[in-house]
Amino acid sequence: MNITILRFDTIDSTNTEAANQARQGAAEGLCVIADQQTAGRGRHGRTWSSQKGSGLYFSIVLRPKIDTQSLPLITLMTGIAVYDTLKEFGVEPDIKWVNDILVRERKISGILAETVETPTGLAVIVGIGINLTSRTFPDEIADIATSIEAESMMMGPRALDPLAVETKLASFIGYWYEILLGESGRSEIIQNWRQRSSYFSGKSVRVTLPANTIDGTTDGLEENGALRVKTRDGSVTIVQAGDVEMLREVSHE
Ligand code: BTN
């Protein structure tokens, strides 16, 4: 994949811009990066705090030839790439299905994958936000979020170079995307995700679905990246999309 970078000081949302670029024919590999976003978007219509210099705001145009059922694999592939990027900067992350990268249960990065119809077929816009510093966190996320600066075991007083983070990220996405498109790509992505995520199996979770909420234990992933959750009665629910949160064991002493 050929990586091309389109850079902005300020933009509403790099995902919106990348979608517009894709509609106008942008090739796979176009990355839109901004220093700040005025309308950064998270999942479920949430906003993504995007102050200048506080985070990496990055969106890439992909044009994968895979069925729409397998789109969760794109998010999983991206999670692996973000995980590997963070490791390079001395951070020990975990991946929470399907789009959250955590350190000590605090969010350090989120992924927003969106599809867009374009004249040359369906494109997937993968947006990634990585927190670089915690200093500018708004009050409402201060206790639940973290950053490379706060978690890195090797940065010391050295300032974090955002350019180094974006370069590594683009290169890991290129690497893992090629793997996904390869012959046994799906199983390789699932295997590699498994090695990086404590959520793969045996984790007590609560899943919020559009119609209901289920409590259970994670039980691996389906071939298309959907999450299997086993409930108390032994039945398995296959979660294609939904919010997953860890359930802490309640002690009954
Ligand atoms: C989430 O965890 O809810 C997903 C957050 C995704 C944020 C990124 S920042 C770059 C790109 N542009 C956006 O507007 N959103 C994504």
Boltz pocket constraint, residues with backbone or C-beta under 6 A from the ligand:
constraints:
  - pocket:
      binder: B
      contacts: [[A, 12], [A, 13], [A, 14], [A, 15], [A, 16], [A, 37], [A, 39], [A, 40], [A, 41], [A, 42], [A, 43], [A, 44], [A, 46], [A, 48], [A, 56], [A, 57], [A, 58], [A, 59], [A, 99], [A, 100], [A, 109], [A, 110], [A, 111], [A, 112], [A, 127], [A, 128], [A, 129], [A, 130]]
      max_distance: 6.0
